Amino acid sequence: MTTKDISTHLIHHPYRAPEGFDSPLVPAAKGSTVFFPNVAALRSRTWLDRSAYTYGLHGTPTTFTLEERLATLEGGTHCLLVSSGLAAITLVDMAVLASGDQVLLPDNVYGPNRTFSRHELAGWGVTHGLYDAQDAASLTASITPATKLVWLEAPGSVTLEFPDLRALVRTVRERAPQAVIALDNTWGSGLAFDAFELGAGQGVDVTIHALTKYPSGGGDVLMGSVICRDDALYRKLALSRSRIGHGVGVNDVEAVLRSLPSLPLRYAAQDQAGRVFGAWCAKRPEFVRVLHPALAGSPGHEHWKSHCRAAAGLVTVEIDPRFTAVQGDAFVDALRLFRIGWSWGGPVSLAVPYQTPAIRDRATPYKGTLVRFCLGLEAIGDLIADAEQALSALRA
Ligand SMILES: Cc1ncc(COP(=O)(O)O)c(C=O)c1O
């Protein structure tokens, strides 16, 4: 280059660092713009098969690497990153559904999934139906020729009922072979059970994860993934993602890549903490019900046993209905180590109170305040002592 102008030199510097740098972490490749060596390459390169780079939104070495690792964790073939767990849900909806179609959701689905159906999907001419996930006959009754997508969630949000996934998948295959089966597998994290191999030749078509939870593990990243095995379904999802314009920040991708190796250890520790905490809750007279799929007597425990080898560290209790909703809130306010906040899967334990009429369309057996605890990584003895001292708010 002949110019002596430093501003040009600083942009078009000839130095290239040597290749071959290797370290435990995948380099964070940044770039909205991707360079092409010539116009022919610009015109011919394709990102869909991940063989090349075209634009930051379509993939970088860092995002491709996280996608490959997540696909392996889930037992899938293709993975697409999006900006949040909710964005993963809505991407599946938008890729699969068209005006005139129907989507079915379990009544205990993650709330914003249902809200999206009520608002955006309804506006686009897509109807939705709600079924009882603990009853395959209820799913059968909800299916129509227009059913094109069936959501599953295991266990249900907040109330943690574990469904008979095999029976639900079988029902859809028999009664609605035209439908795609999608599972919100955030709770299982790819570790508790194999969504694509449920046994007896059964499996779902696509899973979504809120990577925001255990895969991030820090309570500081928002990201989602969509994973499938089928090439045609991947193509549909990938093209929708590109048209919608989902992108993920490389620093967030880097954070999830850094957390992923410790995921099995954290998941096991939080599973163990959840079971010990659940067992303690079960002995407290203030709680009339403890909802945790691995605890005998919890709804769907037998399905959890036949599908799973682990559980997430979530426990929901029903406070005796003789205590008011205000007292239920006071109990949560009195917690010191458990912080009040949405989400889960990070190091800090969390608690949120719920009244079921506000979160369910169908009648539920839960009459008292529900408190959902998410076990973090603090010492379990300290967490139990914290819950114990907070119970005095119920006696006041
Ligand atoms: C089961 C489940 N799915 C999806 C989501 C959505 O994840 P995000 O917060 O990343 O949108 C959540 C978040 O709470 C969740 O609990």
The ligand as a Tripos MOL2 file, in Angstrom:
@<TRIPOS>MOLECULE
LIG
   16    16     1     0     0
SMALL
NO_CHARGES

@<TRIPOS>ATOM
      1 C1        -39.9900  -23.4130   30.5950 C.3       1 LIG1
      2 C2        -39.5270  -22.1100   30.0140 C.ar      1 LIG1
      3 N1        -39.4630  -21.9640   28.6920 N.ar      1 LIG1
      4 C3        -39.0740  -20.8130   28.1250 C.ar      1 LIG1
      5 C4        -38.7170  -19.7280   28.8910 C.ar      1 LIG1
      6 C5        -38.3420  -18.4460   28.2060 C.3       1 LIG1
      7 O1        -36.9850  -18.1620   28.3260 O.3       1 LIG1
      8 P1        -36.4380  -16.6700   28.1630 P.3       1 LIG1
      9 O2        -36.5910  -16.0190   29.5010 O.co2     1 LIG1
     10 O3        -35.0210  -16.8540   27.7400 O.co2     1 LIG1
     11 O4        -37.2600  -16.0180   27.1150 O.co2     1 LIG1
     12 C6        -38.7600  -19.8290   30.2780 C.ar      1 LIG1
     13 C7        -38.3850  -18.6770   31.1220 C.2       1 LIG1
     14 O5        -38.7370  -18.5690   32.2750 O.2       1 LIG1
     15 C8        -39.1870  -21.0460   30.8640 C.ar      1 LIG1
     16 O6        -39.2840  -21.1820   32.2040 O.3       1 LIG1
@<TRIPOS>BOND
     1     1     2 1
     2     2     3 ar
     3     2    15 ar
     4     3     4 ar
     5     4     5 ar
     6     5     6 1
     7     5    12 ar
     8     6     7 1
     9     7     8 1
    10     8     9 2
    11     8    10 1
    12     8    11 1
    13    12    13 1
    14    12    15 ar
    15    13    14 2
    16    15    16 1
@<TRIPOS>SUBSTRUCTURE
     1 LIG1         1 GROUP 0 **** ****
